[in-house]
Amino acid sequence: MENVKTENQVEATIPTYTELEEKIENLREQLASADAAAIRKSEELDAILSPLFSALEPRIHALAESIAVNAASDAAREEVENFDISAFEYEIGEMIEERLPERQDDEEQREAVESIIKEVLAGATLTIDV
């Protein structure tokens, strides 16, 4: 008999299916209520923060822009102050040489001058008064 009594006691402690369904439904209702409360709080917070952020946005933007301008200005100033043109001497020389016409030797230069003089004087008439 003791065995039967123990089984009855065990069965009495096990919740029925209906009881479990009720607990689940209760928990679902609590969850829905908590979700609704969280949504309301979120909407209230948005209602407070939205105008605040709208008011602060131009100031934040101006501050960020000022910081960026100062950083760029400082970087440019540092580059100018630390600029060493001698480090670019070879490149500068190359650029100048590329743009200069090739230098002619003395013979080629004399021939070019003679050619130009002949062209100028070809159609000219010279008269010499003595």
Order of alpha helices (4+ residues) and beta strands (2+ residues): alpha-alpha-alpha-alpha
